[in-house]
Amino acid sequence: TKKLVSQSQRSKDKSGNVEMGEFGNITIPFYSFGNITSLNLFGLDELILFSFYLKNRSKYKNVLDIGGNLGLHTILMSKLGWVVDVFEPDPIHIELLRSNVTLNNVEPNVTIHPYAVLDCSTQLEFVRVLGNTTGSHLVGSKDSPYGDLEKFPVNTIDIRDIIKDKDFVKLDAEGAEAKILSALDETILRNVDFMLEVSSLKNAQVIYDHISKMDGINLFGQAFNWSIITQVSEMPTSHRNGSLFISAKSKVPF
């Protein structure tokens, strides 16, 4: 992680080029999401996830990136040789994601899907948070969306229809993570690892209750040095608490 931090903190040139250690050079042109920018995609918690990808480059092959945003995670995963199906519902982000995948020459390993992932396939209203479009979400996924908002319909896809033969999922579904995970049974979770952000206390409780009923499926918290979570009070409840790792493994493969 320290090596990645030092490498990625180098100033980007005007084209958005960044040297990312063992990942090599990547290109992510500067973009403003409102109150934050694409520079925030290189924060410490993100760098920890990138280090996780590197550590497990030979352990995963077919992966899902749910909540693809501008494609940074997808690009880095694909550079490890992973085959990535990336899902992103916001048309503005999709356009930028497609452009970034092309700029980084990773098209052969990447398939882009313009859907929100949920526990069903339907059409729902999507809320674009203009002050920070990284926080955009399906209607009802967050209790109190803030600032100026735009709403428009998006198509959703059932997680159970896309997870077959996958071995890893990066999940950033902005409040929909509990519904997605609650749709999955023990049989599925024995064969796929999840790394995710939990967005609320309510979602933390739902996820904890669901996974705790399963024999041999573990929850690991970044905030507790990736130890096994044994009570709901140890669950992350926002991005400020770090990531949650869900796996049949006995420890986080770091």
NUVEXVEX-308663 format. One record per residue: residue number from 1; residue in one letter; x negated, y negated, z of N, C-alpha, C in turn. Coordinates in steps of 0.1 Angstrom, whole numbers. Each point is the difference from the previous one (the first is absolute). Layout:
N
(NUM,"A",(X,Y,Z),(X,Y,Z),(X,Y,Z))
...
***
This chain:
254
(1,"T",(-8,12,0),(8,-12,0),(-9,-13,0))
(2,"K",(-10,0,8),(-9,-11,1),(-6,-4,-14))
(3,"K",(-4,11,-7),(-5,-2,-14),(10,-7,-9))
(4,"L",(12,5,1),(11,-5,-9),(3,-15,4))
(5,"V",(0,-3,13),(2,-13,4),(-10,-10,-5))
(6,"S",(-13,4,1),(-10,-9,-5),(0,-1,-15))
(7,"Q",(3,11,-7),(1,-1,-15),(12,-9,-4))
(8,"S",(12,2,6),(12,-7,-5),(1,-14,4))
(9,"Q",(-8,-4,10),(0,-14,5),(-8,-9,-9))
(10,"R",(-7,5,-10),(-7,-8,-10),(11,-9,-7))
(11,"S",(-4,-12,-4),(9,-8,-7),(4,5,-14))
(12,"K",(13,-1,-2),(4,5,-14),(-3,-11,-10))
(13,"D",(-3,4,-12),(-2,-10,-10),(14,-4,-6))
(14,"K",(0,-9,-9),(13,-5,-5),(9,11,-7))
(15,"S",(-7,11,-4),(8,11,-7),(6,9,10))
(16,"G",(-4,-1,13),(5,8,10),(-8,13,2))
(17,"N",(-12,0,-4),(-9,12,1),(-5,1,14))
(18,"V",(1,13,6),(-4,3,13),(-8,13,0))
(19,"E",(-12,0,6),(-8,12,2),(5,7,12))
(20,"M",(5,12,-2),(6,8,11),(-8,12,4))
(21,"G",(-13,-1,2),(-8,11,4),(1,12,-9))
(22,"E",(3,12,6),(1,12,-8),(11,0,-11))
(23,"F",(10,-9,2),(10,-1,-10),(-5,-7,-13))
(24,"G",(-10,-7,2),(-6,-8,-12),(7,-13,-1))
(25,"N",(-1,-6,-11),(6,-14,-3),(14,2,-3))
(26,"I",(8,-9,6),(15,0,-4),(3,-15,-3))
(27,"T",(11,-1,-7),(5,-14,-4),(14,-2,5))
(28,"I",(2,-9,9),(13,-4,5),(1,-15,-1))
(29,"P",(5,-6,-11),(1,-15,-1),(8,-6,11))
(30,"F",(-4,-12,4),(6,-7,11),(15,-2,-2))
(31,"Y",(8,3,10),(15,-2,-1),(5,-5,13))
(32,"S",(10,-9,0),(6,-5,12),(14,7,2))
(33,"F",(2,6,11),(13,6,4),(9,-10,7))
(34,"G",(-5,-12,1),(8,-10,8),(-10,-6,11))
(35,"N",(3,4,12),(-9,-4,11),(-13,7,1))
(36,"I",(-1,12,-6),(-13,7,-1),(-4,3,-14))
(37,"T",(-12,5,-2),(-5,2,-14),(-5,14,-1))
(38,"S",(-5,3,-12),(-6,13,-3),(-13,2,9))
(39,"L",(-6,-10,5),(-11,1,8),(3,8,13))
(40,"N",(13,-1,5),(4,7,12),(1,15,-2))
(41,"L",(0,4,-13),(0,14,-3),(-13,7,4))
(42,"F",(-10,-8,4),(-13,6,4),(-3,-2,15))
(43,"G",(11,-1,8),(-1,-1,14),(-6,13,6))
(44,"L",(-4,-1,13),(-7,11,7),(8,13,0))
(45,"D",(13,-1,3),(9,12,0),(0,7,-14))
(46,"E",(0,-8,-10),(0,5,-14),(-13,7,-3))
(47,"L",(-11,-6,5),(-13,6,-2),(-2,13,7))
(48,"I",(7,1,11),(0,13,8),(7,11,-9))
(49,"L",(11,-4,-6),(7,10,-9),(-9,3,-12))
(50,"F",(-7,-9,-6),(-9,2,-11),(-11,10,4))
(51,"S",(-5,-2,12),(-10,9,5),(5,15,2))
(52,"F",(13,0,4),(7,13,2),(1,7,-14))
(53,"Y",(3,-7,-10),(1,5,-14),(-14,6,-4))
(54,"L",(-10,-8,3),(-14,5,-4),(-4,13,8))
(55,"K",(3,0,12),(-3,11,9),(7,13,-5))
(56,"N",(12,-2,-6),(8,12,-4),(1,1,-15))
(57,"R",(-10,-5,-7),(0,0,-15),(2,14,-6))
(58,"S",(-6,10,7),(1,14,-5),(11,8,6))
(59,"K",(8,-6,9),(11,7,7),(14,-2,-6))
(60,"Y",(1,-11,-8),(13,-3,-6),(-2,-1,-15))
(61,"K",(11,2,-7),(0,0,-15),(12,-7,-6))
(62,"N",(12,4,5),(12,-6,-6),(7,-8,11))
(63,"V",(1,-13,-2),(5,-9,11),(11,-9,-5))
(64,"L",(7,-5,10),(10,-10,-2),(-5,-13,7))
(65,"D",(2,-11,-7),(-2,-14,6),(14,-6,0))
(66,"I",(6,0,11),(14,-6,2),(-1,-14,5))
(67,"G",(4,-10,-8),(-2,-14,3),(-14,-4,-6))
(68,"G",(0,1,-13),(-13,-2,-8),(-5,-14,0))
(69,"N",(9,-10,2),(-5,-14,0),(-7,-3,-13))
(70,"L",(-12,-6,1),(-8,-4,-12),(-9,12,-5))
(71,"G",(0,11,7),(-7,12,-4),(-13,3,5))
(72,"L",(-5,-8,11),(-13,2,5),(-2,14,5))
(73,"H",(9,5,8),(-1,14,6),(0,10,-12))
(74,"T",(9,-2,-9),(1,9,-12),(-14,1,-7))
(75,"I",(-5,-12,-3),(-13,-1,-7),(-11,7,7))
(76,"L",(-1,-2,13),(-11,7,8),(2,15,0))
(77,"M",(12,4,2),(3,14,0),(-3,7,-13))
(78,"S",(4,-7,-11),(-3,6,-13),(-15,0,-3))
(79,"K",(-7,-9,5),(-15,0,-2),(-7,12,7))
(80,"L",(7,6,10),(-5,12,6),(4,13,-8))
(81,"G",(7,-2,-11),(4,11,-8),(14,6,4))
(82,"W",(7,-7,9),(13,4,4),(10,-4,-11))
(83,"V",(11,8,-2),(11,-3,-9),(10,-7,8))
(84,"V",(4,-12,-3),(8,-9,8),(13,-3,-7))
(85,"D",(11,3,7),(13,-5,-4),(4,-11,9))
(86,"V",(1,-12,-5),(2,-12,8),(14,-6,-2))
(87,"F",(6,-3,11),(14,-5,-1),(1,-14,6))
(88,"E",(5,-9,-8),(1,-15,4),(13,-5,-7))
(89,"P",(10,-5,8),(12,-5,-5),(1,-14,-5))
(90,"D",(-9,-9,4),(0,-14,-3),(-5,-2,-15))
(91,"P",(8,-5,-9),(-5,-2,-14),(-12,-8,-1))
(92,"I",(-2,-11,8),(-11,-8,0),(-13,7,4))
(93,"H",(1,8,10),(-11,8,5),(-3,11,-10))
(94,"I",(10,6,-6),(-2,10,-10),(-9,-5,-12))
(95,"E",(4,-12,-5),(-8,-6,-11),(-14,-1,4))
(96,"L",(-3,-5,12),(-14,-2,4),(-7,13,3))
(97,"L",(8,10,5),(-6,13,2),(-5,6,-13))
(98,"R",(9,-1,-10),(-3,6,-13),(-13,-7,-6))
(99,"S",(-1,-13,2),(-11,-8,-5),(-13,5,7))
(100,"N",(1,1,13),(-12,4,8),(-5,14,-3))
(101,"V",(10,9,-2),(-4,14,-4),(-7,0,-13))
(102,"T",(4,-8,-9),(-7,-1,-13),(-13,-7,1))
(103,"L",(-1,-11,8),(-13,-7,2),(-11,10,6))
(104,"N",(5,9,8),(-10,9,7),(-1,14,-7))
(105,"N",(6,1,-12),(-2,12,-9),(3,13,8))
(106,"V",(11,0,7),(4,12,7),(13,6,-5))
(107,"E",(5,-5,-11),(13,5,-5),(1,15,-1))
(108,"P",(-10,8,-4),(2,14,-1),(4,7,13))
(109,"N",(-4,-6,11),(4,7,13),(12,-6,7))
(110,"V",(6,-10,-6),(11,-8,7),(13,1,-9))
(111,"T",(11,2,7),(13,-1,-5),(8,-10,8))
(112,"I",(5,-10,-6),(8,-11,7),(15,2,-1))
(113,"H",(6,0,12),(15,2,0),(7,-12,6))
(114,"P",(9,-7,-7),(7,-12,5),(11,3,9))
(115,"Y",(-2,7,11),(10,4,9),(-4,-3,15))
(116,"A",(10,-2,8),(-1,0,14),(2,15,5))
(117,"V",(-8,5,9),(2,13,5),(8,0,12))
(118,"L",(9,10,1),(10,0,12),(3,15,2))
(119,"D",(12,2,6),(5,14,3),(11,3,-10))
(120,"C",(1,-7,-10),(11,2,-10),(-4,-7,-13))
(121,"S",(6,4,-11),(-2,-7,-13),(13,-8,-3))
(122,"T",(-1,-13,0),(12,-8,-3),(-5,-14,-4))
(123,"Q",(8,-10,0),(-3,-14,-2),(3,-8,12))
(124,"L",(-9,-8,5),(2,-8,12),(-5,-14,-2))
(125,"E",(4,-9,9),(-5,-14,-1),(-14,-1,6))
(126,"F",(-8,-7,-6),(-14,-3,4),(-2,-14,4))
(127,"V",(-7,-3,11),(-2,-13,5),(-15,-4,-3))
(128,"R",(-2,-10,-8),(-13,-5,-2),(-2,-12,9))
(129,"V",(-10,1,9),(-3,-10,10),(-10,-10,-7))
(130,"L",(4,-11,-4),(-8,-9,-8),(-12,-6,8))
(131,"G",(1,-1,13),(-11,-4,8),(-11,10,1))
(132,"N",(3,13,-2),(-10,10,1),(6,13,-7))
(133,"T",(-2,1,-13),(6,11,-8),(-5,14,4))
(134,"T",(-11,0,8),(-4,14,4),(10,5,11))
(135,"G",(8,-9,5),(10,4,10),(14,2,-6))
(136,"S",(1,0,-13),(13,2,-7),(5,15,3))
(137,"H",(13,2,0),(5,12,5),(15,3,-5))
(138,"L",(4,12,2),(14,3,-3),(9,-6,10))
(139,"V",(12,-5,-4),(9,-6,9),(3,10,12))
(140,"G",(0,-5,12),(2,8,12),(-12,6,6))
(141,"S",(-11,0,-7),(-12,6,5),(-7,-8,11))
(142,"K",(3,-13,0),(-5,-9,10),(11,-8,6))
(143,"D",(0,-3,13),(11,-6,7),(1,-15,-3))
(144,"S",(-11,-7,-1),(0,-15,-1),(-10,-5,-10))
(145,"P",(3,3,-13),(-9,-6,-10),(0,-15,1))
(146,"Y",(-12,-6,-3),(-3,-14,3),(-2,-8,-13))
(147,"G",(3,-13,1),(-4,-9,-11),(9,1,-12))
(148,"D",(-4,-5,-11),(7,0,-12),(0,15,-6))
(149,"L",(12,4,-4),(1,14,-5),(7,0,-14))
(150,"E",(-4,11,-8),(7,3,-12),(5,14,1))
(151,"K",(12,3,-6),(5,13,1),(4,5,-14))
(152,"F",(-3,12,-3),(3,6,-13),(0,15,2))
(153,"P",(7,7,-10),(1,15,2),(-13,7,-5))
(154,"V",(-3,11,7),(-11,9,-4),(5,14,1))
(155,"N",(-7,9,-8),(3,14,1),(-8,7,11))
(156,"T",(6,9,7),(-8,8,10),(-1,14,-5))
(157,"I",(-10,7,6),(-2,14,-4),(-2,8,13))
(158,"D",(5,12,1),(0,8,12),(-14,6,2))
(159,"I",(-6,-2,12),(-14,5,2),(-1,15,-2))
(160,"R",(11,7,2),(-1,15,-3),(-1,3,-14))
(161,"D",(3,-9,-9),(-1,2,-14),(-14,-3,-6))
(162,"I",(-9,-6,8),(-13,-4,-5),(-12,6,8))
(163,"I",(3,7,11),(-11,4,9),(-5,14,-3))
(164,"K",(7,7,-9),(-4,14,-3),(-15,0,-6))
(165,"D",(-8,9,5),(-14,1,-4),(-9,-11,3))
(166,"K",(5,-10,9),(-9,-10,5),(-7,4,12))
(167,"D",(-12,-5,3),(-7,3,12),(-3,-12,9))
(168,"F",(3,-12,-5),(-2,-12,9),(9,-11,-5))
(169,"V",(5,-7,10),(9,-12,-3),(-5,-12,8))
(170,"K",(-2,-11,-7),(-2,-13,7),(14,-7,-1))
(171,"L",(5,-3,12),(14,-4,1),(0,-14,6))
(172,"D",(5,-10,-8),(2,-14,5),(13,-5,-6))
(173,"A",(11,5,7),(13,-2,-6),(8,-11,7))
(174,"E",(-7,-9,8),(6,-12,5),(14,3,7))
(175,"G",(0,8,10),(12,3,7),(8,12,-4))
(176,"A",(-3,6,-11),(7,12,-4),(-8,13,3))
(177,"E",(-11,-1,8),(-8,12,3),(7,10,8))
(178,"A",(9,-4,9),(7,10,9),(10,8,-9))
(179,"K",(7,-6,-9),(10,7,-8),(-8,10,-9))
(180,"I",(-11,-4,-6),(-8,8,-8),(-5,13,7))
(181,"L",(-6,-2,12),(-5,11,7),(11,9,6))
(182,"S",(11,-6,4),(11,8,5),(6,10,-10))
(183,"A",(-2,-3,-13),(5,9,-10),(-9,12,-2))
(184,"L",(-12,0,6),(-9,11,-2),(0,10,11))
(185,"D",(-1,13,-3),(0,10,10),(-14,5,2))
(186,"E",(-1,10,10),(-13,5,4),(-7,7,-11))
(187,"T",(7,7,-9),(-6,7,-11),(-8,-10,-9))
(188,"I",(6,-11,-3),(-7,-10,-8),(-12,-6,7))
(189,"L",(2,-4,13),(-10,-7,7),(-12,9,4))
(190,"R",(1,13,-2),(-11,9,3),(-10,-1,-12))
(191,"N",(4,-6,-11),(-8,1,-12),(-4,-14,-5))
(192,"V",(4,-11,7),(-4,-13,-5),(-2,-9,12))
(193,"D",(-11,-8,-1),(-3,-10,10),(5,-14,-3))
(194,"F",(4,-7,10),(6,-14,-2),(-9,-9,8))
(195,"M",(-3,-11,-6),(-6,-12,6),(9,-12,-2))
(196,"L",(5,-6,11),(10,-10,-2),(0,-11,10))
(197,"E",(7,-10,-3),(3,-12,9),(14,2,5))
(198,"V",(2,-2,13),(13,0,6),(4,-14,3))
(199,"S",(12,-4,-3),(4,-14,0),(8,-5,12))
(200,"S",(5,10,8),(8,-5,11),(1,11,11))
(201,"L",(4,-4,12),(2,9,11),(10,10,-3))
(202,"K",(11,-4,-7),(11,9,-4),(-6,11,-9))
(203,"N",(-7,-4,-10),(-6,10,-9),(-10,9,7))
(204,"A",(-8,-5,9),(-9,8,8),(7,11,7))
(205,"Q",(11,-4,7),(8,10,7),(6,11,-9))
(206,"V",(5,-4,-11),(6,10,-9),(-11,9,-5))
(207,"I",(-11,-5,-4),(-11,9,-5),(-5,9,11))
(208,"Y",(-2,-6,12),(-5,9,11),(10,11,3))
(209,"D",(13,-3,1),(10,10,3),(0,11,-11))
(210,"H",(-1,-4,-12),(1,9,-11),(-12,10,-1))
(211,"I",(-12,-6,1),(-12,8,-1),(-3,8,13))
(212,"S",(4,-5,11),(-2,7,13),(8,14,1))
(213,"K",(10,1,-8),(8,13,-1),(-7,11,-8))
(214,"M",(-11,-4,-7),(-7,9,-9),(-12,6,7))
(215,"D",(-1,13,-1),(-11,7,6),(-13,-1,-9))
(216,"G",(-10,-6,5),(-13,-1,-7),(-2,-12,-9))
(217,"I",(10,-9,0),(-1,-12,-7),(-4,-11,10))
(218,"N",(-11,-7,-3),(-5,-10,10),(1,-14,-5))
(219,"L",(1,-9,10),(-1,-14,-2),(-13,-6,6))
(220,"F",(-7,-8,-8),(-13,-5,5),(1,-15,-2))
(221,"G",(-5,-8,11),(1,-14,0),(-13,-7,-1))
(222,"Q",(-2,-9,-10),(-12,-7,-1),(-4,-8,12))
(223,"A",(11,-5,7),(-2,-9,12),(-6,8,11))
(224,"F",(1,13,0),(-5,9,11),(-12,8,-6))
(225,"N",(-8,-6,-8),(-12,7,-6),(4,13,-7))
(226,"W",(12,0,-7),(5,11,-8),(2,13,9))
(227,"S",(3,-2,12),(4,11,9),(15,4,-3))
(228,"I",(3,12,5),(14,5,-2),(9,-8,9))
(229,"I",(11,-5,-6),(10,-7,7),(9,10,8))
(230,"T",(2,-3,13),(8,10,8),(12,-7,6))
(231,"Q",(2,-13,-2),(12,-6,5),(3,-12,-10))
(232,"V",(13,-4,0),(4,-10,-10),(-6,-13,3))
(233,"S",(-4,-3,12),(-6,-13,4),(-14,-1,-7))
(234,"E",(-6,10,-5),(-13,0,-7),(2,-2,-15))
(235,"M",(12,0,-5),(3,-2,-14),(-3,-15,-4))
(236,"P",(-6,-2,-12),(-1,-13,-6),(14,-6,-3))
(237,"T",(2,-12,2),(13,-6,-3),(0,-12,-10))
(238,"S",(-13,-3,-4),(-2,-10,-11),(-13,2,-6))
(239,"H",(-4,-7,-10),(-13,1,-7),(-11,-4,10))
(240,"R",(4,-8,10),(-10,-4,10),(-6,11,9))
(241,"N",(8,11,0),(-4,12,8),(-8,10,-8))
(242,"G",(-4,-3,-12),(-7,9,-8),(9,11,-7))
(243,"S",(-6,9,-6),(7,10,-8),(4,13,9))
(244,"L",(9,7,-6),(4,13,6),(-3,11,-10))
(245,"F",(-7,11,4),(-3,11,-8),(8,12,4))
(246,"I",(7,6,-9),(8,12,3),(-5,12,-8))
(247,"S",(-2,11,7),(-7,11,-6),(2,13,8))
(248,"A",(-2,11,-7),(-1,13,8),(-14,2,5))
(249,"K",(-9,-8,-4),(-14,1,5),(-1,-3,15))
(250,"S",(-10,6,6),(-2,-2,15),(-7,-13,3))
(251,"K",(-6,-7,-10),(-6,-13,2),(0,-7,-13))
(252,"V",(-2,-13,1),(-1,-9,-12),(-13,3,-7))
(253,"P",(-1,3,-12),(-12,3,-7),(-8,-12,-4))
(254,"F",(-6,-7,11),(-8,-11,-2),(-15,3,2))
***
